[in-house]
Amino acid sequence: MTSAVSFRQVSRHFGSVRAVDAVDLDIAPGEFFAMLGPSGSGKTTCLRLIAGFEQPTSGSISIFGERAEGVPPYRRNVNTVFQDYALFPHLNVLDNVAYGLMVKRVGKAERHKAAEEALSLVRLPGYGGRRPGQLSGGQRQRVALARALVNQPKVLLLDEPLGALDLKLRENMQEELKSLQKTLGITFIFVTHDQGEALSMADRVAVFNDGKIMQIGTPEDIYQRPKTRFVADFVGSSNVLPPDFVQRYSGQHRWGSLRPESIRVARATSGEGVAARLVSTNYLGATTRLALDADGLKLHAMVPAGTALPADGEAVVLTFNREHLHLMDEPA
Amino acid sequence: MTIAALDTNTTPAILPGSGGMRGTLSDLFWRRPQLLLLLMLLPPVLWLGVVYIGSLFALLAQSFFSIDEFSGLINREFTLKTYGDLFQPANLDIILRTVTMAAIVTLASAIVAFPIAYYAARYARGRWKALFYLGVMLPLWSSYLVKIYAWKLILAKEGILTWLLAKLNLLWLLDAWLSLPVVGGNSLSVSFTGTFIVFVYVWLPFMILPVQAALERVPGNLVEASSDLGASPGQTFRNVLFPLALPGIVAGSIFTFSLTLGDYIIPQIIGTSRLFIGQAVYSQQGTAGNIPLAAAFTVVPIVIMGFYLWGAKRMGAFDAL
């Protein structure tokens, strides 16, 4: 089966900066794919390479089997939802949504009908007459989505689509985007620096750092079985354990990771385990996050709310199941 | 642990006033911001209202007087006779010639200015941007008259342009152009073409700067979004860039159009002996001593600009403001 998007050794250099560095990537048709990474990690440049706003310095990009180098954005059947939406301020909502059809010379009645349908799809029917300036952030986001979807793209690119929305709205839009993608069956590729968003929405996640892909896998893979210290640390802030520590529990001299929720904390009197000191407690609602210091090794634990806890500064012992200790590929 | 420098126990919650005249005034203006606004606006409003607009109205009032053709004295009674004189064929000719020139100069300025403004707004950074501003503004620093006489030399029959075209074996092109009616003449410096070239040169900065400011405010990602949605560069220009730059173009055209309508020096030095409105005003109030007709002539550009702005507003030129 041909990939929706495929990168072969793709690099994009800006002067001496390697924004994207020899990336290989295959995204399946109909997949909901997330590019996750800190800012400056190359994820947005990858998105712009697919959209055609950037050209690769070297390597090859294909979209549904067709070579895309040198093809301008307006000849790619790929549409983008921009981070700040990029709605045309001089056009009303309906003309914004119909823009792609207008430049393809679709008749006025027909394109307005299609735009109306697209607006219904994003649950904004009847908003066509308004100007983008009169809409809230969430509404603008939906208009940007409708404007992209009305063109029936083969691939939809979303650049930090939910970054500018407040928490409640973001959670709603996450669910909506996911169900929309299921209904339409279009390949969605979205860029985010929010690991929670990537894990909850995507079928597969690529974790970027320094222009390279650190790991590609299902959210569960990425979360449970990080391959490198960077992935363990960036995705859900796992505890990264040094090889010496890991050797004591697994017999192997390798870097390890341990999820904060896998650590149990008890008072120092209650038996054996890793001796540590409780540094501080952070109440997070459903859970409480504990900062611990095990003889210089900084660890975090997550315990359910309501657990009886020692006071800050007290000595504690930490226990965990051996099978929760994940060994990483990264050499020691 | 307390840090002496950060000890908040000894600091007062309300600071004492700085005292004196300045302190009292600052506090007063903070409490009554309208007072400050009034004080700041009073001098310019007085200047604009009394000296500037007032004298303009005094001039316009003159246009409703008439001149006694025998004595040459001004008859200070309300009449529309002077406006009637405006519609004599010779005077209508002047008006039509000036408006046509102003329109063509404006159009040409917009066409020349747009790419320059676009480059400056989208691509020029740092040093290149400074160079752009310098290049655009530099001609404004030198004397207007010097520039016009310089152009007279450039465009003269023995001038550098003729010489250059002769070297390039393109003199036939110039001769063909100069043999055309209306735009032609003995040489470029005594033709309407010459007047046009110098007008465009002199007013160009007034078009470039507002267009550049308008383009500067167009976010770059709108161009990307348009391209992403399938618009070719030409379509992006027509559907996104041009509509968003239109307020700037209109602002620039207000300058180029009204400045051309009123100018009396350029057509006098470069061009034919036929008059433009500015020259008509100059000669009517000077040698002819016909202040009422001169005043009536000055009303013409004001009325034309009024219609121009009204038309521009109706076309939606200010919608994106």
Interface residues (C-beta under 8 A of the other chain):
Chain A: A51 G52 F53 P72 P73 Y74 V78 N79 T80 F82 D84 A86 L87 F88 P89 H90 Y99 G100 M102 V103 K104 R147 A148 N151
Chain B: P219 N221 L222 E224 A225 S226 S227 D228 L229 G230 A231 S232 Q235 N239 V240 P243 L244 D319 A320
